[in-house]
Amino acid sequence: MQEVFIKQYRNGKKLFLSARGVTPHSIPEALEFTLEQTLDENSLPWPPAANSEGSVL
C-alpha cells in the first residue's frame, strides 16, 4: 500500500503541475506526511487556520 501511495502522490503532482502550469519546485518532491497520517481522519499535515473570531476554519 505504501508503494501505491507514493506512486499516486507523484502522479497527482504531475497532473497538478500540468493543469496549473507552475514550476515543479512549487510542490515538494517527497511526501511531507505518512500514509498513516493520511488515513487518520484526525490528522492534519499543518495546524488548522483560525478565523478572526478564533474559530478553526
Secondary structure, 3 states (H helix, E strand, C coil): CHHHHHHHHHHHHHHHHHHHCCCHHHCCCCCCCCHHHHHCCCCCCCCCCECCCCCEC
